[in-house]
């Protein structure tokens, strides 16, 4: 019985290490839910949910850590926005962001990854919207469909 427990535990640890070896973010097809809070915005706005395919290259690129809908609702990254202070500690990723251009903004993000899910928060200041808080929760649906 004890030997079986050791084998199962070792297999679980090996699988966990394989999942995080590429970095905390995984490639694949993800369902991402975003909720947004802004001062003066009516409460109870419905969350925005999207499905997106993350390639292995995107999963390992710190500049693409923020979900696509948070970078223009799926239109891709804003070339005026740059991530800095990107840090990974275990399954937690933090970063700062600065957007130049017509509507400069700054922000900070923190995401916690599991094997097939993640949660995160992004706080933004400036721009036309003023302050906003974006809250994310996501689950991996499987591999990307070609």
C-alpha positions in Angstrom: 0.0 0.0 0.0 2.8 2.5 0.9 4.7 1.6 -2.2 1.7 2.3 -4.4 1.2 5.7 -2.7 4.9 6.5 -3.4 4.5 5.5 -7.1 1.3 7.5 -7.5 2.8 10.5 -5.8 6.0 10.3 -7.9 3.9 10.1 -11.1 1.8 13.2 -10.0 5.0 15.2 -9.2 6.6 14.2 -12.6 3.4 15.2 -14.4 3.2 18.5 -12.6 6.8 19.3 -13.4 6.3 18.5 -17.1 3.3 20.9 -17.1 5.3 23.8 -15.6 8.6 23.0 -17.4 7.4 25.2 -20.4 6.5 28.0 -18.0 3.3 28.5 -15.9 1.1 29.2 -19.0 0.1 26.3 -21.2 -0.7 26.2 -24.9 -4.1 24.9 -26.1 -7.7 26.0 -26.5 -8.8 28.1 -23.5 -12.2 29.5 -22.4 -11.5 32.8 -20.7 -14.0 34.8 -18.7 -13.3 38.5 -18.0 -15.2 40.8 -15.6 -14.5 44.5 -15.5 -15.1 47.0 -12.8 -14.8 50.8 -13.3 -15.8 53.7 -11.0 -19.1 55.0 -12.1 -19.9 51.9 -14.2 -23.2 50.2 -13.2 -22.6 47.1 -11.2 -23.8 43.8 -12.4 -22.4 44.0 -15.9 -22.2 40.6 -17.5 -18.9 38.9 -17.8 -17.3 38.6 -21.2 -16.3 35.1 -22.3 -14.3 34.1 -25.2 -12.5 31.0 -26.5 -8.9 31.4 -27.8 -6.1 29.2 -29.1 -2.7 29.8 -27.4 0.3 28.4 -29.4 3.4 27.1 -27.6 5.2 30.2 -28.7 2.5 32.5 -27.2 2.5 30.5 -24.0 6.2 31.1 -23.5 6.2 34.8 -24.6 6.0 37.2 -21.6 4.7 40.0 -23.9 1.6 37.8 -24.6 0.8 36.8 -21.0 -2.3 38.9 -20.8 -5.3 37.2 -22.4 -6.2 38.5 -25.9 -9.4 40.1 -24.9 -7.6 42.3 -22.4 -5.4 43.5 -25.3 -8.2 44.8 -27.5 -10.9 42.2 -27.2 -9.2 39.7 -29.5 -7.8 42.2 -32.0 -4.2 41.4 -30.9 -1.7 43.3 -28.8 -1.5 47.1 -28.9 1.9 48.0 -30.3 2.0 51.0 -27.9 1.8 48.7 -24.9 4.9 47.1 -23.4 5.2 44.7 -20.5 8.0 45.2 -17.9 9.0 43.7 -14.6 7.8 40.3 -15.7 8.4 37.8 -12.9 7.6 34.1 -12.4 7.5 32.6 -9.0 6.3 29.0 -9.1 2.9 29.1 -10.7 2.4 32.9 -10.2 3.2 35.5 -12.8 3.3 39.3 -12.2 4.1 42.1 -14.5 3.7 45.9 -15.1 2.4 47.4 -18.3 2.8 50.8 -19.9 0.9 52.0 -22.9 1.9 55.1 -24.8 0.1 56.8 -27.6 -3.1 58.9 -27.6 -4.4 57.4 -24.4 -1.5 56.5 -22.1 -2.2 54.0 -19.4 -0.2 52.0 -16.8 -1.1 48.8 -15.1 -0.1 45.8 -13.1 -1.2 42.2 -13.5 -1.0 39.0 -11.4 -2.0 35.6 -12.6 -1.9 32.2 -10.9 -1.8 29.1 -13.1 -2.8 25.6 -12.5 -2.4 22.7 -14.9 -5.7 23.4 -16.8 -6.9 26.7 -15.3 -5.8 30.1 -14.2 -7.2 33.2 -12.4 -5.8 36.7 -12.5 -6.3 40.4 -11.9 -5.2 43.4 -13.9 -5.4 46.9 -12.5 -5.2 49.7 -15.1 -5.0 53.5 -14.6 -5.2 56.4 -17.1 -6.6 56.5 -20.6 -10.2 57.5 -21.4 -11.7 55.0 -18.9 -9.7 56.1 -15.8 -9.2 53.3 -13.4 -10.4 49.8 -14.1 -10.0 46.3 -12.6 -10.1 43.3 -14.9 -10.7 39.9 -13.3 -10.0 36.7 -15.3 -10.8 33.1 -14.8 -10.0 30.5 -17.5 -10.1 26.8 -18.1 -8.2 24.8 -20.7 -10.6 23.0 -23.0 -8.0 20.8 -24.8 -5.6 21.2 -27.7 -6.2 23.7 -30.4 -8.4 22.5 -33.3 -6.6 22.9 -36.7 
